Amino acid sequence: MKSKFLTLDLKDFLRGLLIAFLTAVLTGVINILDAGAVFTWVTMKPVLIAGVSAALSYLLKCLMTNSQDQMFKREAKLA
């Protein structure tokens, strides 16, 4: 991770999208199999919520860490 505290770079953003996609797919497969393999709004809504939640969680984590992967700490000042 190279982005500074309270910033995101493209790599962090793309990782967030990947996590959201994978979470949504895995949650969707589980929900659809539980529902009997029917694609309806009732089965797809939790999939979308899980994907968006995963993406936002990862992006918030990236915003709150510095380039040294320390949470809630500003960048170290260079002498």
C-alpha positions as CSV (number, residue, x, y, z in Angstrom):
1,M,0.0,0.0,0.0
2,K,1.5,3.3,-1.1
3,S,-1.3,5.8,-0.5
4,K,-1.0,8.4,2.2
5,F,-3.2,8.8,5.2
6,L,-6.8,9.9,4.2
7,T,-6.1,9.4,0.5
8,L,-6.6,6.5,-2.0
9,D,-4.6,5.6,-5.0
10,L,-5.9,3.7,-8.0
11,K,-4.5,0.4,-6.8
12,D,-6.5,0.6,-3.5
13,F,-9.6,1.5,-5.4
14,L,-9.3,-1.4,-7.8
15,R,-8.6,-3.8,-4.9
16,G,-11.8,-2.5,-3.2
17,L,-13.8,-3.2,-6.4
18,L,-12.3,-6.7,-6.6
19,I,-13.2,-7.5,-3.0
20,A,-16.7,-6.2,-3.6
21,F,-17.1,-8.3,-6.7
22,L,-15.8,-11.5,-5.1
23,T,-17.9,-11.0,-2.0
24,A,-21.0,-10.4,-4.0
25,V,-20.4,-13.5,-6.2
26,L,-19.7,-15.8,-3.2
27,T,-22.7,-14.4,-1.2
28,G,-24.9,-14.7,-4.3
29,V,-24.0,-18.3,-5.0
30,I,-24.8,-19.2,-1.4
31,N,-28.1,-17.3,-1.4
32,I,-29.2,-18.7,-4.8
33,L,-28.4,-22.3,-3.8
34,D,-30.4,-21.8,-0.6
35,A,-33.3,-20.4,-2.5
36,G,-33.4,-23.2,-5.0
37,A,-31.5,-21.5,-7.9
38,V,-34.0,-18.7,-8.6
39,F,-32.8,-15.3,-9.7
40,T,-35.2,-12.8,-8.1
41,W,-34.9,-9.4,-6.5
42,V,-35.3,-11.1,-3.1
43,T,-32.3,-13.3,-3.7
44,M,-30.2,-10.6,-5.4
45,K,-30.7,-7.8,-3.0
46,P,-28.5,-9.3,-0.2
47,V,-25.8,-10.0,-2.8
48,L,-25.7,-6.3,-3.8
49,I,-25.8,-5.1,-0.2
50,A,-22.9,-7.5,0.7
51,G,-20.8,-6.3,-2.3
52,V,-21.3,-2.6,-1.5
53,S,-20.6,-3.2,2.2
54,A,-17.4,-5.0,1.4
55,A,-16.2,-2.4,-1.0
56,L,-17.0,0.5,1.4
57,S,-15.3,-1.4,4.3
58,Y,-12.1,-1.9,2.4
59,L,-12.0,1.6,1.1
60,L,-12.6,3.1,4.6
61,K,-9.8,0.9,5.9
62,C,-7.5,2.2,3.1
63,L,-8.4,5.8,3.9
64,M,-7.6,5.3,7.6
65,T,-4.1,3.7,7.1
66,N,-0.9,5.4,6.1
67,S,1.7,4.1,3.5
68,Q,3.3,2.0,6.2
69,D,-0.1,0.2,6.8
70,Q,-0.5,1.7,10.3
71,M,-4.2,2.5,11.1
72,F,-5.1,6.0,12.3
73,K,-1.6,7.3,12.1
74,R,-0.4,10.2,9.9
75,E,2.6,9.9,7.7
76,A,6.0,10.0,9.4
77,K,7.7,13.4,8.9
78,L,11.1,13.3,7.1
79,A,13.9,15.1,8.8
